[in-house]
């Protein structure tokens, strides 16, 4: 394939074609000379400043950006001068539904070209090297390799393909497992194939107050349908509550294109007073269950629609009304850890899994 020439008069290279070329690229160890040679091979002009290099791609979605190693990146590198080459590949309006649809379309095209990604998840509110992600959600997919990894990431205006040296990003992630509240956010799923050989996993953290649980559930639930839509996955998450009556199932969180939550409250608790409704009030939940169990449920909506804080407060109030006394007594069922062939860790929730 001929290199794209960065001209509006040249037919734009497909996203799949660009992904193939990035995967096959030689970065020369992410040195200045190596990356300049890569830019020339891609047919892109080098502009900008040393602190903010820009590669003129001629693509309608915008120019590519290089991320030099600075004080936030340096502790996790080993001789690299850059840690990312980010190429915008599509744009969409800022609403969550449009952004999720744009990401999903690119995901389908790149997956058809490269196969199923070996890693998927959400960066949450804390991306690599302490970046913050888009408000609507921060989904990502990775085709992990050595010495480079290609990531499809939610960018400011739309999805981006990000070529990166594998070790720095993974070193950063692994070293966030310090146990402090909110040390890691989002969720992280990986396959068990050879592409993930040697992949390390950081330790998690545990919520120590109900306010922390509310914040983590707010972040998780508010963005979830946008992120699952973008990633093309469905999450089923039972949540149990340990009380002096045992550890019954309290909630059933289900999210694909819409977020719905079922509540299994005991008879001595009034779910309606806590904000729960019935299937008559939330008819979209009817397809999830064959009968009236659970009686109590809520349809939180599709991308951009869930009110994360209100949902989080309702779940915590219900758990406490049932008799769950401590945040560590709220447990995510182990079934939630298996999603579409990925083993998933829900780092951002700060809740135990069992």
Secondary structure, 3 states (H helix, E strand, C coil): CCCCCCCCCCCCCCHHHHHHHHHCCCCHHHCHHHHHHHHHHHCCEEEECCCCEEEECCCCCCCEEEEECCCCCHHHCCCCCEEEEEEECCCCCCCHHHHHHHHHHHHHHHHHHHCCCCEEEECCCCCHHHCCCCCCCCEEEEECCCCEEEEEEECCCCEEEEEEEHHHHHHHHHCCCCCCCCCCCCEEEECCCHHHCCCCCCCCCCCCCHHHHHHHHHHHHHHHHHHHHHHCCCEEEEEEEEECCEEEEEEEEEECCCEEEEECCCCCCCHHHHCCECCCCCHHHHHHCCCCCCCEEEEEECCCCCCHHHHHHHHHHHHHHHCCCCHHHEEECHHHHEECCEEEECHHHCCEEC
